[in-house]
Amino acid sequence: MTLLVLIYVLIFIIFALIAYAVMQIKLAGINVKDFWSFIEANQILDKLYEFSKKYEKLTPQQQVVYLLEAEKVFTAFDKIPDIVWEDEFKKYDEVLKKYKEIKIDRWVSNS
């Protein structure tokens, strides 16, 4: 019986923490779905950052994939206040620079 009460208390605490987190996200003016997209985009940003550091020249196919993934990251980050992701600004800026470089290279090659 004591074990059952303990389990119920722990489940209640978990739900209370989740509700508190959702409330804090909403009070910050952020949609929960947008925040979840931001978390996923943050993982993609890490991968793109490492990829941009590792490879100077990309094949056209790699460029397209990079551009598409970077646009997803930019869209997700635009929906979140800057103060939330200011720690990731360096990575964001490097990915943005590589994005612009690829866009310019593709524009020049298509002209």
JOKASUL-V493471 format. One record per helix or strand. SS is the DSSP state (2 for helix, 1 for strand). FROM is the first residue (numbers start at 1). TO is the last residue. Records with the same first field share a line. If there is no record, write none. Layout:
SS: FROM-TO  FROM-TO
This chain:
2: 2-27  32-54  60-78  82-84  86-110
